Structure formats: structure tokens, C-alpha cells
């Protein structure tokens, strides 16, 4: 006579209960990574804007140009104000090669302390403020450029 081996009903129920408990804790943790991805995208853009502003500034200094003269990076003309890219698509947007298909770009401005906003979606944006001087395109600067990220996954940037 052969004995059949297998799991009892109680063992199967216990395994299902344990799996249910584990999934209740694990699923919310991995269910929505979109918010974190959008925050990472904003931080990546902020880094790109900072790098592009520094590279354009360095190129202007090395070329011996005045603070308001445009520079050319990789064949793209970058408009400058006070030694850094202007706060618009032709300035820092072109320097960082921001894709308008990914971000909505506000009009911005060409003067010192002007701001341009790159919006991924509502509540998820990066703001670039152009360098400022007491007299436009004349040293010394009263404020360098600034890049600010607005939006966190916890605050609804998802």
C-alpha cells in the first residue's frame, strides 16, 4: 500500500496568509515609483542647468568676451547676461539642451535676476534665476545664478 505525501490544508492556508501579509507591506512600497522618477528627473535637470551655466561662463572667460556677449557651445549660440546664460530658452535652455517635449519652458527674460521655469507637471518644476549685477553686464555681480528644484514625491510630485 502506497502512502501519498503532500501538504495539509492547514499548511496551505498558513502559507497563503503569510504571503498575503507580506504582499500587504511590500506592494505599496513598489507600486508607485513614478513620483520618485519625476523627482530624479528634476534633480537631473537642475544638475544639467548648473553645469551648463558654469561651462558657458568658463567659455566666455577663456574666449575673452565681455559679460554680455553670446558664446557658442557645440554650434549653439547661448545668450549671456552678467557672464552667465540668460534665463530663457535661448540662454540656459539652449546651454543645457532642454527638450521642450519633456518640459514646459516659461518665457523667462534676458536681464539679470530674470527667472525661467522648467515644468515637468503641476508641482514639479525647476527654476533658474540669471546672475545679477548693479549695472547690467558690468562687474561685480551682486548675485550669481541660482537653480531651485520644487517638488518632492511626498508632496505630490507624482
MOBELFEN-V786355 format. One line per field, one symbol per residue. ss: DSSP state (A for helix, B for strand, O for the rest). A space follows every 10 residues. Layout:
# MOBELFEN-V786355
ss->???
This chain:
# MOBELFEN-V786355
ss->OOOOOOOOAA AAAAAAAAAA AAAAAAAAAA AOOAAAAAAA AAAAAAAAAA AAAAAAAAAA AAAOOOOOOO BBBOOBBBOB BOOBBOBOAA AAAAAOOOOO OOOBBOOOBO OOOOBBBBBB BOOBBBBBBO OBBOOOOOOO BBBOOBBBBB OOOOOOOO
